[in-house]
Amino acid sequence: MELTDVGNLADAVRREIGKIVVGQDETVELLLTSLLAGGHILVEGVPGTGKTLVAQAFAATLALQFGRIQFTPDMMPGDIIGTSLFNFQTGEFTLTPGPIFAQVLLADEINRTPPKTQAALLQAMSERAVTIDTHTHPLGDDFMVVATQNPIEQHGTYPLPEAQLDRFLFKITVGYPTREEERAIVARHGHQSATPRVADFDLRAVTDAEGLAALRRATATIRLDDAIIAYIVDLIRSTREHPAISTGASTRAANMLASAVRAYAALNGRDYVLPDDVKRLVPPLVRHRMVMAAHAEIEGLTPDAVLGEILDRVAAPR
């Protein structure tokens, strides 16, 4: 597959999703980047901003099996990954797979379940496999978690631990649409109070499993100049030295950033990475990997504001 084909396919995905979703351009862009980079996404936004709808449309457009877990406080790890049940007819244990056996998994309100249940996703997100009763079951190269959480309602929630946050390639903050976008949403979907059904919009699958594999192979050919690698490392290391940050980003973040900028360049039809690609992806990739110092939080500093300072201070290669 040529790099021009990657850009054309990305445009086709955007057009198909645009049949049902108005706006959300950044979310779709980072979903595509994450898909090519083999990452997962955490989407934070108030209820009713279309987070679930985007994930459903994304899966349908790429002919990927969609799964959904509505996280609740009483959910157990077995409810996610499945369990082995004894079959009295055969005298053997049979795997009853959980909803995690999907390709695009929507982990809805992930912070509403206890940490031990959240941790059931760790192996799946890192290795694309789950272990049940000593047997490891692969989930496939297309496995991708799209998790959501509500930033305004914290009663009865369990904040994601740092180890869990570090598994997400991007954290996206979804805000309210613009006035024109909201008018278009009401004009398109205002005839019903229920969430629009993807099946009613005749979305066309623009590729298949073989096409996605070719996309990833094309992405792997993207050149990453030594100067860009040094820039990535310097940016990540600067998060560990900034006085407003008590714990900076890990080496995993540097590796993920290198992979993500390759995918971003491919989506833009280039076989090389620009410094602007790095600058574009640093905020969504790093903001959830930083622990702000107490005095910075008191002063009202946000991770994005501090990352903006770092991007201004660290010299980009020419």
C-alpha positions in Angstrom: 0.0 0.0 0.0 1.3 3.4 -1.0 1.3 6.3 1.5 -1.2 8.2 -0.7 -3.6 5.3 -0.2 -3.2 5.7 3.6 -4.3 9.4 3.3 -7.2 8.5 0.9 -8.4 5.8 3.3 -8.3 8.2 6.2 -10.3 10.7 4.3 -12.9 8.0 3.5 -13.1 7.1 7.2 -13.8 10.7 8.0 -16.5 11.0 5.4 -18.3 7.9 6.5 -18.2 8.9 10.2 -19.4 12.4 9.2 -22.6 10.8 8.0 -23.7 10.4 11.6 -21.2 12.4 13.8 -21.0 16.2 13.5 -17.6 17.7 14.5 -15.3 15.6 16.7 -12.5 16.1 14.1 -9.7 15.8 16.7 -11.2 12.6 18.2 -11.4 10.9 14.8 -7.9 12.0 13.9 -6.4 10.6 17.0 -8.5 7.4 16.7 -6.9 6.8 13.3 -3.5 7.6 14.6 -3.9 5.2 17.5 -5.2 2.5 15.2 -2.0 2.7 13.0 0.2 3.0 16.0 -1.4 0.1 17.8 -2.5 2.2 20.8 -5.5 2.8 23.0 -7.5 6.0 23.8 -9.0 7.5 26.9 -11.8 10.0 26.1 -12.9 12.4 28.8 -16.0 14.5 28.3 -19.3 15.4 29.9 -22.3 13.1 29.1 -24.1 13.6 25.8 -21.1 14.8 23.7 -21.1 11.7 21.4 -18.2 9.7 22.8 -20.0 6.4 22.4 -21.3 7.2 18.9 -17.9 8.1 17.6 -16.5 4.8 18.8 -19.4 2.8 17.2 -19.1 4.6 13.9 -15.3 4.2 13.9 -15.6 0.4 14.3 -18.3 0.1 11.6 -16.4 2.2 9.1 -13.4 -0.2 9.5 -15.4 -3.4 9.6 -14.1 -4.1 13.1 -16.1 -6.1 15.7 -17.5 -3.6 18.3 -17.8 -4.6 21.9 -19.0 -2.5 24.9 -18.6 -2.8 28.6 -20.7 -0.6 30.8 -18.5 -0.4 34.0 -20.3 -0.5 37.3 -19.0 -0.6 41.0 -20.0 -4.3 41.4 -18.3 -5.6 38.3 -15.7 -8.3 38.7 -12.6 -9.1 36.4 -14.4 -12.3 35.2 -17.2 -10.2 33.9 -14.8 -8.6 31.5 -12.4 -11.3 30.4 -14.7 -14.3 30.8 -14.3 -17.6 32.7 -14.0 -21.3 32.3 -17.1 -23.2 33.2 -17.4 -27.0 33.8 -19.4 -28.8 31.1 -21.0 -31.8 32.8 -21.9 -33.4 29.4 -18.3 -33.4 28.2 -16.6 -33.5 31.6 -14.3 -30.6 30.5 -14.0 -26.9 31.2 -15.2 -24.7 28.4 -14.2 -21.0 28.0 -17.1 -18.6 28.1 -15.5 -15.5 26.6 -16.2 -12.1 28.1 -16.9 -8.8 26.1 -13.2 -8.1 25.9 -13.1 -10.5 23.0 -13.8 -7.8 20.4 -11.7 -5.6 18.1 -12.8 -2.1 19.2 -13.8 -2.3 22.9 -15.7 0.6 24.4 -14.9 0.7 28.1 -17.7 3.1 29.1 -17.3 5.0 32.3 -14.1 3.0 33.1 -13.6 5.0 36.4 -16.8 3.6 37.9 -15.4 0.2 38.6 -12.8 -0.7 41.3 -9.1 -0.9 40.5 -9.0 -4.7 40.6 -11.5 -4.8 37.8 -9.8 -1.9 35.9 -6.6 -4.0 36.1 -8.3 -6.8 34.1 -7.6 -4.6 31.1 -3.8 -4.2 31.7 -2.6 -7.4 30.1 -5.0 -7.0 27.2 -3.9 -3.5 26.5 -0.2 -4.3 26.8 0.0 -7.7 25.1 -3.3 -8.0 23.2 -4.0 -11.2 25.0 -5.8 -12.4 28.1 -4.9 -15.3 30.4 -7.7 -17.3 31.9 -6.9 -20.3 34.1 -3.2 -20.4 32.9 -4.3 -20.4 29.2 -3.4 -17.3 27.1 -5.9 -16.3 24.5 -4.8 -13.7 21.8 -7.1 -10.8 21.0 -5.6 -10.0 17.6 -3.6 -7.1 16.2 -6.7 -5.0 15.7 -7.7 -5.0 19.4 -8.1 -1.4 20.6 -9.6 0.0 23.8 -11.6 3.2 23.7 -12.3 4.1 27.3 -14.5 7.0 28.5 -14.9 8.9 31.7 -16.9 11.8 33.0 -14.8 14.7 34.4 -17.5 16.4 36.4 -19.2 13.6 38.4 -16.7 12.1 40.8 -19.1 10.5 43.4 -18.7 6.7 43.4 -15.7 6.7 41.0 -12.3 5.2 41.2 -9.4 7.3 39.7 -7.4 5.3 37.2 -3.9 4.4 38.7 -0.8 5.7 36.9 0.0 2.2 35.6 -3.4 2.0 33.9 -3.1 5.6 32.5 0.3 4.8 31.0 -1.2 2.1 28.8 -3.3 4.7 26.9 -1.6 6.2 23.9 -3.8 9.4 24.0 -6.1 11.1 26.4 -8.6 13.2 24.5 -10.7 15.9 26.1 -14.1 16.3 24.3 -15.8 19.6 24.9 -19.1 21.0 23.8 -19.7 21.5 20.0 -19.6 25.0 18.4 -23.0 26.7 17.9 -23.0 25.8 14.2 -22.1 22.1 15.0 -24.8 22.0 17.6 -27.4 23.3 15.2 -26.3 20.7 12.6 -26.6 17.9 15.3 -30.1 19.0 16.3 -31.2 19.2 12.6 -29.9 15.7 11.9 -30.8 13.9 15.1 -33.4 16.1 16.8 -36.3 14.0 15.7 -35.6 11.4 18.5 -34.5 11.5 22.1 -32.6 8.2 22.0 -29.0 7.9 20.8 -28.8 7.5 17.0 -28.2 4.0 15.8 -25.2 3.4 13.6 -27.2 0.8 11.6 -29.7 3.4 10.5 -27.0 5.5 8.6 -25.7 2.9 6.1 -22.1 3.5 6.9 -19.8 1.8 4.4 -16.8 -0.2 5.5 -13.8 1.4 3.7 -11.3 -1.4 4.4 -10.9 -4.9 5.9 -8.5 -6.8 8.1 -6.1 -7.3 5.2 -6.2 -3.5 4.4 -5.5 -2.6 8.0 -2.5 -4.9 8.1 -1.2 -3.1 4.9 -1.8 0.2 6.5 0.4 -0.8 9.5 3.1 -2.1 7.2 3.1 1.2 5.4 3.3 3.1 8.6 6.4 1.1 9.7 8.3 2.4 6.7 8.1 6.1 7.9 11.5 7.6 8.5 12.3 9.0 11.9 15.4 11.2 11.6 18.0 11.1 14.4 17.3 14.8 15.1 13.6 14.0 15.6 14.4 11.1 17.9 16.6 13.5 20.0 13.8 16.0 20.0 11.3 13.4 21.3 13.7 12.3 24.0 14.5 15.9 25.1 10.8 16.7 25.4 10.0 13.6 27.5 13.0 14.2 29.7 12.0 17.8 30.2 8.8 16.7 31.9 10.9 15.1 34.6 12.8 18.3 35.2 10.0 20.9 35.2 9.4 22.3 38.7 5.6 22.1 38.3 5.7 18.3 37.7 6.4 15.9 40.5 6.5 12.8 38.3 7.3 13.1 34.6 6.6 10.8 31.6 8.3 7.4 31.3 10.5 5.9 28.6 7.3 4.1 27.4 5.9 7.6 26.6 9.0 8.3 24.4 8.5 5.0 22.5 4.8 5.6 22.1 5.4 9.2 20.8 7.9 7.9 18.2 5.3 5.3 17.0 2.5 7.8 17.0 4.3 10.5 15.0 5.1 7.9 12.3 1.4 7.0 12.1 0.4 10.7 12.0 2.9 11.4 9.2 1.5 8.4 7.2 -2.1 9.7 7.6 -0.8 13.0 6.1 0.7 11.2 3.1 4.4 11.7 4.2 7.2 9.2 4.5 9.0 11.3 7.0 8.2 13.0 10.4 8.2 16.7 10.9 8.8 18.5 14.3 5.3 19.9 14.0 4.0 16.3 14.1 5.7 15.9 17.4 4.4 19.2 18.7 0.8 18.2 17.7 0.8 14.9 19.5 2.7 15.8 22.7 -0.3 17.2 24.6 -2.7 14.3 24.1 0.0 11.7 24.5 1.7 13.2 27.7 -1.0 15.0 29.6 -2.2 11.9 31.5 1.3 10.6 32.2 2.3 13.6 34.4 1.7 14.0 38.1 1.5 17.7 38.9 3.2 19.1 41.9 1.0 20.2 44.8 2.0 23.9 44.5 1.3 23.9 40.8 -2.3 22.5 41.3 -2.9 25.2 44.0 -1.7 27.8 41.5 -4.2 26.4 38.9 -1.6 25.2 36.4 -2.8 22.5 34.0 -0.8 19.8 32.4 -1.5 21.3 29.0 -0.2 24.7 30.1 3.0 23.2 31.4 3.5 21.1 28.3 3.0 24.3 26.3 5.9 25.9 28.3 8.1 22.8 27.6 7.3 22.9 23.9 8.3 26.6 23.8 11.5 26.0 25.6 12.9 22.8 24.0 14.4 23.7 20.6 12.9 21.9 17.7 15.3 20.6 14.9 15.4 22.6 11.7 
